[in-house]
Amino acid sequence: MRIVALEEHFTVPRIVSGIARDAIARRGFPGPGFVWSQTTKRNELADLGDARLADMDASGITAQVLSVAGPGADLVPGQAGIDLARAYNDALAEACARHPARYRGFAHLPMLAPKAAADELEHTVKDLGFHGVLVNGATDGHFLDDAAFEPILARAEKLDLPIYLHPGIPTQPVRNAYYDRLPGNFSFTLALAAWGWHAETAIHTLRLVLSGALDRHPGLKIVIGHMGEALPFMLDRIDETTAAEAKTHLRRSVRQTILDHVWITTSGFFTMVPFLAALTAFGVDRILFSVDYPFASNARARVFLDSLPVSPADRLKIAHGNADRLLRLAS
């Protein structure tokens, strides 16, 4: 069975070393002495060769669509950020060229320079063969519904390839208000993988709907991970509570807008309850397999895929068919 995984991460240490440490700290990344996933998985993130491929082979993962794990160019203003994004994309293109059947790419963009970011996205698609873009959360405290990012939304729509909304570290005021002052490492964990990442990405998605950005860009395609970032079980509640305002300000209901524009992946979620909620809310044609490698296990993800209570035809859709169509992947 062909299996394509969409939310799979990498980094290039020599490029990260060019980002000012104070910029990294201001964004909320912990120092090198703090043990968390980005440090414990440093070797796996940096490897785009034999070890990664062997791990994929052991679980039958055919291809990974690779994206940059922060810190990245969204922390760096001006020409330096533009150059840093280009360096990441060139490094990824080299890896894809070495292993064209195994690796595909999502663009990494200089988000603090939106017009240049839109141009870089087009360059990666037309010249490097990438299949969309992944954005790591808010940029300088602003989500993609901000008017400044219109060039990126418009270019992604024109290219007819998706924007993958990935979690980012919540901004300092949010961390202070909602997550700080807990014992041990609970504050950091709650702000990220335990809850904050998922809530923030759901908010990012909802802001694109409620702001009218998706009405202005009716062809825009959005992907979110982690079994829909809690939106599947909240979708009816959100629709009900926004219905009156939606009639005044939006062309469609919130639910319909999300179902028209959003695909979801299984990244990092390998239990049945969230899958059944996602399947019920979005339908099988909108669900795509992902692992969240190296932060999640290829082996566990594969066991989960094989155990899904769906028909053989629907399993193939989730494993690769939906991704092949959405990202225009050639098998």
N, C-alpha and C positions, 0 to 999 in steps of 0.2 A: 504494500500500500504506500503510495506517495504521500509523504507528510511534510507540510510546510509550516514552519514556526515563525510568527510575525514579530514578537516582542523579545528580541534576543540582542544582548548588549555587548559592547566592546569599548575599549579605550586605547589610547596611545600615550604611554607615560611621557615621552619626550614632548608631546604637544601640551599635556597638562602642566608640565613643568614651566611652560612659558606664561601661565596665568598667574597674576600677582596673588600671593597668599592672602593678603588682606581682602581682596575681592572675593576669594573663595570663602573666607571666614564670614564676611558680611552676608553672604547668601545662606549661611547656616550650615555649611559643611563642617563637620568636626575636625579637629586637628589630628595629626598622624598617630597620636597616642590613644585615640578613642577607638575602641574595637567595634566595628559595625560592618555591614555587608560590603561596602565599597572597599574596605581595607582587607577583610578576610578573603575576598574574592579577587584581589588585585591581579594575581597571576592568571586566573581564568579569563578575566576581562581583557587582558593584554594579549592573550594567545589567539591568533587567527590561523593557526596551523595544525600540527598533528594532534595535539591533545584535545582541542575542541572537536576536530573531525572524528576522533576516536570515540569521544563521548556521544556524539550524534549517532555514529554507526552502531554503538552498543544498544541504542534504543530505537533504531530504525528511522531517525529523523533525516529526511531527504535533503532539506534546504532550510537555512536560516535567513530571514530578512533582518539584517544587522542595523543597529542604531547606537549612537553615542550615549554612554552613561556619563552624566555630569561629574565634575564641573566641565563646562564647555564654553563655546563662543557667546552664549547669551549673557555671560558675565563681563564681556570685554567690549567697550565702545569703540566706535570709529574704525579706521583702517585696520588696526590690530585685530579686532574681532572678525572682520571680513577675511583677513588672511588666515586666522586660526580656523575658521569654518572651512575654508578651502583646503587647508592642510589635512583636516580630518576627512573630508570627502575624498581627497586624493588618496589617502592611506586606505580608505575603504574600497575605493575603486581598484587599487592594486591587489587587495586581497580577493576581490570578486574576480578579477582577471586571472589570478592563479588558480582559483577553484570555481569556475563559472557554473558548474552544476550544483554547487553546495551553498554558495553565498550570494545574496542579493542585498541591495542597500536602500535605506531611507536616508534622505538628505539631512545634514546638520547645518543649521542656518545661523548667521549673525543677527540675532533677533533685535538687537539694539539699533540696527540699521535696516529698517523694513524694506526699503526699495532695493537695497543691495541684496537682502535676503531673498526677495522674490526673484531677482536675477540669478542668484546662486541656485535656487530651486530649479529654475528652468535649465541652467547649465548641467546640473546633476542628472536631470531626466534625459535631456537631448544628447549630451555628450558622454555621460558616464553610465547611462542605462539604469538609473535608479528608479524606484517605484513609488515615490511619495516622499513625505517628510514626517519626522517625529519631533514634536515640541515638548520640552521638559517643563511643564507647568507655567506659572506666570513669569513674565519678563519684567524685571524692575517693578514688580508689584501690579502689573497690568496683564489681564487676560486677552485673548485674541479678539474679543468683541470691541476692544478699544480701537478708535478710528485710525490710530497710527498704523495698525496692522492690516488695513484694507489691501495694500499691495500684495501681501502674502496670500490672503484669502482669495483675491481675484486671480492670482497666478495659478494657485492650486486648482481652482475651478476651471480655468482655461485649459490646464494640462490634463484635467479629468483624472487626477490621482489623489489619493486620500491624505489628509492630515491626521496623524496618529497623536492624540492628546495623551501624553504620558504624565504621571505625577512629577511634581517638583517639590523641593523643600518649602513648606509654608513660610511666608515672610515673617520677619521678626515680630511685628505687632500681633500677628495671629498666634505665633508660638507663645508669646508672653501672655496673651489673654486666655488661651484655651488649653495649653499643654504644659506650661512650666510648673515648677514647684512640686513635682512628684518624686517619690524616692527612687534611688538607683538610676537606671537608664529609662525608666518608664516615660518620662517627658519626651525624650527623643523618639522612642518607639511608638508612642501614641500619636505623635505629630506626623509620623511617616507610615510605615507599613501596617501598623495595627488599626489605624483609622484615618488619620489626617490626609494621607495621600489620596485615599479613595473619595473622601468627602470633597476635597478640593477639585479633583478631576470631574466629579459629578457637577459641581458648581460651575466649572469651566464650560462644560457642555451646556448646562442650562442657561448660562449667560449668552452663549451664541444663539440660543433659541429666543430668549426673552428680549434681547436687545434688538431683534429683527435682523441680525447678521445673516442667518440662514434663509430668511425671506429675500434679502438682497442678493444672495448667492444661491439660487435654487439648485445649481448643479454641484454644490460643494459636498464632498464626502468626508465623513469623520469616522475615525476608529478610536474606540476606548478599550482598555484592557480590563483585567481582573474581574471577569464575568459581568462587565457592565457597570462597575464602580457603584454598586448598590442601586442604580437606577431601575433595574427590572422590577424589584419589589416595591419601589416608590412611585412608579410611573402613573398608576391610576390616581394616587393621592395628589401628586403634583398636577395632573390634568384637571382634577376636580377643583382644586383650590385656585387655579389660575384661569378657569374657564371664562369668567366675566371679562377680565382684563384682556384676555387673548382675543376676544371678539372685537375689541376696540383697536388693539395695537398690532395684531399679528394676522397673517393670511390664513393660518391653520391653527388647530389646537396644538398645545405643547406636545402631547403624545404623538400626534400625527407628524409633526415636524421632526421629532426624534426618530420615529420609525422610517421616515423618508430619507434621512441623512446619515444615520449612525449604524455602524457595524460594531460588534463587540468580540473580544477574544477571551480565551480561557486562561490567560497568563496568571500563573501563581495560584490558581483556584482549582483544586482537584477533588472536590467533594460534590455530592449529588444535589443537595438542597439548592445552592446557588445556580447550578446548571439548570435544574428544572424551572427555576424562576426565570432564568434567561431565555430558555427555550419557549416557555409559555408567553412571555412578554414580547420577544423579538422574532421568534420563529427560526427554523433551522437555517434558512438562507442568509441570516445575518450573523451567524456565529462562526468564528474562525479559530482554529487551534493555535495556541501559543504556549510557551514554557515559562518565559522570564529568565532565561539562562544568562549568567550562571547563578542567579539568586534563587532559582528553583531548579528542581531535578528533572532532567530529560527522562529518566527512567520512570519517575512517579507520574509525569505528565503522560507518557505513553501508556502506562497501565490504565490511567483514567480514561484516555481516549478509547481504548479497547473495551472498557466496561460500560460505556454510555448506552442507555436504554433507547437506542434509535435503530432504524433499519440500516442494512449495509449501504444502501444508496445515500442515506443521510450522513452516515459516518464518513463517507468519501467527500461529501460536501464540506464537512467540518475539517477534515484532515487536509484537504488541498483545493477542492473545487471552488469554494467561495473565494479563497485567497487568489487563485489563478485568475478568476474573473475580475475581482476588484482591483488587483494590482497589475493586471495584464502580464502575468508571468507565463513565460513559455516553458512548458515542461521538458 
